[in-house]
Structures are given as C-alpha cells and as structure tokens.
Amino acid sequence: MSGWLKVLAYGAGGVAVVGLAALVALQERLVYVPVLPGLARAYPITPARLRLSYEDVWLRAADGVRLHSWFIRHSPTCRDIAHRLEFVRLMMQRLQCNVFMLSYRGYGESDGYPSQKGITYDAQAALDHLAQRKDIDTSRIVIFGRSLGGAVGAVLAKNNPEKVAALILENTFTSILDMAGIMLPFLRWFIGGSSSKGPKLLNCVVRSPWSTLDIVGEVKQPILFLSGLQDELVPPSHMTMLYDKAVEHNRNCRFVDFPSGMHMDTWMSGGDRYWRAIQLFLDQYAPEVQSRDASFKSEIAEDDEAAD
C-alpha cells in the first residue's frame, strides 16, 4: 500500500511541476491572443472597403512602442462589416456615437509584445489622443471593455477620473489569477485573486494578474455591468462579484444580465434590450443635452416585461 501511495504522491507532484512550468512559460499565450486560430494577423477588412468615414491613427506609448488604431466617425450609411466591426457598426447606429478602436501592442498592425504594463501604456496613449482632439466632445468619453478589454478599461478609468465620463464592462473576469485556477484546476488551491481562500503560493509567478476586482472598487465614474449568463469562458459570477465590489463605494453602478448571452455574443442575443440598456446609461451619465430624470431600473424592468 505504501508503494502505491508513493506512486500517487510522485505522480501528483509531477503534474504540479508540469502545470507550474506551463504557467510560467506559456501564461502570455493564455492571456493574450493577438491572432485568432485560422485568421491572419493582418486585418481581413478595413472601414475603407465599406466607405466608412475613419482615420488611421498611429500612436506612441510611453515606452516608445508604435500602436495602430482606427477612429471611426458615426455615419448613417454604415454597412454590414465582419468580425468585431459588425459590433461597431451596430454601436454607431444604435448609440449615434463615434468609436475609437485600439490594437494593443502585438495585435493587428501595432508593434511590440503584449504585457500588462505595456497594454496599460497603450490604453493611456489612446485616451490621451482622444482627450486632445478638437472634433469630439471630450467631456463624454466612455470606455467600453469586454473580457480582457474590461480589465484594461477599469485600470484606465481609475487612473483618469478627469478624462473618462463613464465605464462599461461586459463579461469581464475578476482577475487572471482567478481565471488561472479555472483554466488549470489542479493549481486552484495555490493561485487566486483577492477573493480566493487558498495560500496563493503561485501568485508571484503570474506576470499579468489584471486584478480587476481590486481596481473596480477604486473607480469613481459611473459603471454599467453587462453580463451574459451563458458565458462559457468567464463564469458569470465574476461579473456579479465585480458589481458587488464596485457598488460598495460607487452608487452610480448599474447591472444588467442577459439569460442567453455567451462570452462574445451577448450583444447579439441581448437584441434591443442590450442596446437600450447602454443608451439609458449614456443618457443618464454622458448626455448630449440635459435629459429628463428617468429611472434606469424601471426602464429595464419594462423592457423585461415586454420581452416576456
């Protein structure tokens, strides 16, 4: 019996060592995905092909990395476009807004390699560019972030309370530390964010922790949380924890969930209710003109009843 116990102990130890080695060596590949499988890094389609009014904007991050972005102007003639530009098309149509899209370092045509520190620089460079533009209302800059973009957006909003009017988070994780425990279950006891109860012995090897749960409690601007309850990548409970943390110190928080929403398609499955939730939030916290007082929660409830 003791022989079998030794075998099991050595086996478990071997698995842990292999898992730790994979975590240390491959963590950037798990966190950052500059190229989706089967797709080229180059953009398959650009706004120019669809006659959208846009600018190629080249930026320099604080550490000198060259970044590429698009500033897409709202136009009533937006057409159908592919990949994430389809989401942007609908956003421009439904919300009557301009959209600034940034490629992080290592993504698209931007130089460099992704890291938490570097991407934080990238996002700051994008915001600084927008803040100095003369052709937009810089008092109404709203950050929208989905998944990793939500973690980046939360940091950017926290660091720039005077430049950012509001923050929208969709299907965002509490931290990469917590996600590591989900993706590598056998390490869960040894790694985790501030909500974890384990010893967290391996936290020190994670180079991009993106601890959104700690950051969101320090964001002073209004926050809208959009949660897809069928999210197959980030547990929906993460969004609930983020909201609970934020609302402790920020009364201007709103939470809307979508029963059939998955990680990347909540905006599609949510339909009109999704866009109306965002519009009501913007009307209240980033209005073009002073609007009449309205209850955000009651409006969403009315939409729920109409959908039943």
C-alpha positions in Angstrom: 0.0 0.0 0.0 2.8 2.4 0.9 4.3 1.8 -2.6 1.0 2.9 -4.2 0.9 6.0 -2.0 4.4 6.9 -3.1 3.5 6.5 -6.8 0.4 8.7 -6.3 2.5 11.3 -4.4 5.2 11.4 -7.1 2.5 11.5 -9.8 0.7 14.4 -8.2 4.0 16.2 -7.7 4.9 15.6 -11.3 1.6 17.0 -12.5 2.0 20.0 -10.3 5.6 20.7 -11.6 4.4 20.4 -15.2 1.5 22.7 -14.6 3.7 25.2 -12.9 6.2 25.1 -15.8 3.4 25.6 -18.3 2.0 28.5 -16.2 5.4 30.2 -16.1 6.4 29.6 -19.8 3.0 30.0 -21.6 1.0 32.4 -19.5 1.2 35.2 -22.1 -0.3 32.9 -24.7 -3.1 32.0 -22.4 -3.9 35.7 -21.5 -3.2 37.4 -24.8 -4.5 36.2 -28.2 -3.3 38.6 -30.9 -4.3 36.2 -33.7 -7.4 34.0 -33.6 -6.8 30.5 -34.8 -7.3 30.3 -38.6 -7.0 34.0 -39.1 -4.1 36.1 -40.3 -2.8 38.9 -38.0 -3.4 41.4 -40.8 -6.9 43.0 -40.8 -9.2 40.9 -43.1 -11.3 44.0 -43.8 -11.0 47.7 -43.1 -13.5 50.6 -42.9 -12.3 51.9 -46.2 -13.7 48.9 -48.1 -17.1 49.8 -46.7 -16.9 53.5 -47.3 -16.9 54.3 -43.6 -15.5 57.7 -42.6 -12.5 56.9 -40.5 -8.8 57.7 -39.7 -5.8 55.5 -39.3 -4.3 56.8 -36.1 -0.7 55.9 -35.2 0.3 56.5 -31.6 3.4 56.1 -29.4 3.0 54.5 -26.0 5.0 55.9 -23.1 7.8 53.4 -23.6 8.0 54.2 -27.4 6.0 51.3 -28.8 4.2 52.2 -32.1 0.5 51.5 -32.0 -2.2 51.4 -34.6 -5.9 52.4 -34.1 -9.0 53.5 -36.0 -11.1 56.5 -35.3 -14.5 55.7 -36.9 -16.9 58.5 -37.3 -20.6 58.0 -36.9 -22.4 57.8 -40.3 -26.0 57.0 -41.1 -24.8 54.9 -44.1 -22.9 52.2 -42.2 -22.9 48.9 -43.9 -22.5 45.3 -42.8 -18.9 44.5 -41.8 -17.1 41.5 -40.5 -15.6 40.3 -37.1 -15.7 43.0 -34.4 -16.5 45.7 -36.9 -20.0 44.3 -37.1 -20.4 45.1 -33.4 -19.0 48.6 -34.0 -21.5 49.2 -36.9 -24.4 48.4 -34.6 -22.9 50.5 -31.8 -22.6 53.5 -34.1 -26.1 53.0 -35.5 -27.9 52.4 -32.2 -26.0 54.8 -30.0 -25.2 57.6 -32.5 -21.6 57.7 -31.5 -18.0 57.8 -32.8 -15.8 54.8 -32.0 -12.1 54.6 -31.3 -10.6 51.1 -31.7 -7.1 50.4 -30.4 -4.9 47.5 -31.3 -2.8 46.6 -28.3 0.9 46.1 -28.8 1.4 42.8 -30.6 -2.1 42.9 -32.0 -3.1 43.9 -35.6 -0.5 46.3 -37.0 0.8 47.5 -33.7 4.4 46.7 -32.8 5.8 45.1 -29.7 4.7 42.2 -27.5 1.7 42.2 -25.0 2.1 42.6 -21.3 0.1 44.1 -18.5 2.4 47.1 -18.1 2.7 47.6 -21.8 -1.0 47.4 -22.6 -1.7 49.9 -19.7 0.7 52.3 -21.6 -1.2 51.6 -24.8 -4.6 52.4 -23.4 -3.3 55.6 -21.8 -1.8 56.7 -25.1 -5.2 56.2 -26.8 -7.1 58.2 -24.1 -4.5 61.0 -24.3 -5.0 61.2 -28.0 -8.8 61.4 -27.7 -8.6 64.0 -24.9 -6.7 66.4 -27.2 -8.9 66.1 -30.2 -10.8 69.2 -31.2 -13.6 67.4 -33.2 -15.2 65.5 -30.4 -16.8 66.3 -27.1 -14.0 65.2 -24.7 -16.3 65.5 -21.7 -18.3 62.5 -23.0 -15.5 59.9 -23.4 -16.9 56.5 -22.3 -14.7 53.4 -22.1 -16.2 50.1 -23.3 -14.4 46.9 -22.4 -15.3 43.2 -22.9 -13.3 40.4 -21.3 -9.6 41.5 -21.2 -10.7 44.9 -22.5 -12.8 45.3 -19.4 -9.8 44.8 -17.2 -7.8 47.3 -19.2 -10.7 49.7 -19.2 -11.1 49.6 -15.4 -7.4 50.5 -14.9 -7.7 53.3 -17.5 -10.9 54.7 -15.8 -9.4 54.5 -12.3 -6.2 56.3 -13.5 -8.1 59.1 -15.3 -11.2 60.2 -13.4 -11.0 63.7 -15.0 -10.8 62.4 -18.6 -13.3 59.5 -18.5 -17.0 60.1 -18.1 -18.2 56.5 -17.6 -17.2 52.9 -17.9 -19.0 49.9 -19.4 -17.8 46.4 -18.6 -19.0 43.3 -20.4 -18.2 39.7 -19.4 -15.1 40.7 -17.6 -13.1 38.5 -15.1 -12.3 39.3 -11.5 -8.6 38.6 -12.2 -6.3 36.5 -14.3 -5.3 34.8 -11.1 -8.8 33.6 -10.6 -9.0 32.6 -14.3 -5.8 30.6 -14.0 -7.4 28.5 -11.3 -10.3 27.8 -13.7 -8.2 27.0 -16.7 -5.8 24.9 -14.6 -8.0 23.4 -11.9 -5.2 21.4 -10.3 -3.5 24.7 -9.4 -6.6 26.3 -8.0 -5.6 25.9 -4.4 -2.3 27.6 -5.0 -3.3 30.6 -7.1 -6.1 33.1 -7.0 -7.1 36.7 -6.6 -8.2 38.7 -3.6 -11.4 36.6 -3.3 -9.5 33.3 -3.2 -9.2 31.5 0.1 -6.1 29.4 -0.8 -2.5 30.1 0.2 -1.8 31.7 -3.3 1.8 30.4 -3.3 2.0 30.7 -7.1 0.6 34.3 -7.5 4.2 35.6 -7.6 4.9 33.8 -11.0 1.9 35.4 -12.8 3.2 38.4 -14.8 -0.1 39.8 -15.9 -2.5 39.4 -12.9 -5.1 42.0 -14.1 -6.8 42.2 -10.7 -10.0 43.8 -11.8 -11.8 43.1 -8.6 -9.3 45.2 -6.7 -9.3 48.0 -9.3 -13.1 48.3 -9.8 -13.6 49.3 -6.2 -11.5 52.4 -6.8 -13.3 53.6 -10.0 -15.2 56.8 -9.2 -17.1 57.1 -12.5 -20.5 55.5 -13.2 -20.2 51.9 -14.3 -22.5 49.7 -16.3 -22.1 45.9 -16.0 -23.4 43.8 -18.9 -23.4 40.1 -18.0 -24.1 37.1 -20.3 -25.4 34.3 -18.1 -24.3 31.6 -20.5 -20.7 32.8 -20.7 -18.6 29.7 -21.5 -15.3 31.4 -20.7 -15.6 33.7 -17.8 -18.0 32.5 -15.1 -20.9 35.0 -14.8 -20.3 35.0 -11.0 -17.2 37.1 -11.8 -19.4 39.9 -13.1 -21.6 39.7 -10.0 -18.5 40.0 -7.8 -17.2 43.0 -9.7 -20.6 44.7 -9.3 -20.8 44.0 -5.6 -17.3 45.3 -5.1 -17.9 48.5 -7.1 -21.3 49.3 -5.5 -19.7 49.4 -2.0 -18.2 52.7 -2.8 -19.9 53.8 -6.0 -23.6 54.4 -6.1 -23.7 55.1 -9.8 -23.4 51.4 -10.8 -25.9 49.5 -12.9 -26.1 45.7 -13.5 -28.0 44.1 -16.4 -27.8 40.4 -17.2 -28.8 38.6 -20.4 -30.0 35.0 -19.9 -28.8 33.6 -23.2 -25.7 35.7 -23.6 -22.4 33.9 -24.2 -18.9 35.4 -23.9 -18.7 37.1 -27.3 -22.3 37.2 -28.4 -24.2 38.9 -25.6 -24.7 41.9 -27.8 -26.4 39.7 -30.4 -28.5 37.6 -28.0 -29.5 40.6 -26.0 -31.1 42.3 -29.0 -32.9 45.6 -28.5 -32.7 45.2 -24.7 -28.9 45.2 -24.8 -28.7 48.5 -26.7 -31.4 50.1 -24.7 -29.6 49.3 -21.5 -26.5 51.1 -22.8 -28.5 54.0 -24.2 -30.3 54.6 -20.9 -26.9 54.5 -19.1 -25.4 57.0 -21.5 -28.4 59.3 -21.4 -28.0 59.5 -17.6 -24.3 59.7 -17.2 -22.9 61.0 -20.5 -25.8 63.0 -22.0 -25.5 65.1 -25.1 -28.1 67.5 -23.6 -29.6 67.6 -20.2 -32.3 64.9 -20.2 -35.3 64.4 -18.0 -34.8 62.3 -14.9 -35.8 58.7 -15.5 -35.4 55.6 -13.5 -32.9 53.3 -15.2 -34.1 50.2 -13.3 -37.7 50.8 -14.1 -36.9 51.2 -17.8 -35.0 48.0 -17.9 -37.8 46.3 -16.0 -40.3 47.5 -18.5 -38.2 46.0 -21.3 -38.1 42.7 -19.4 -41.9 42.6 -19.2 -42.2 43.4 -22.8 -39.8 40.6 -23.7 -41.8 38.0 -21.7 
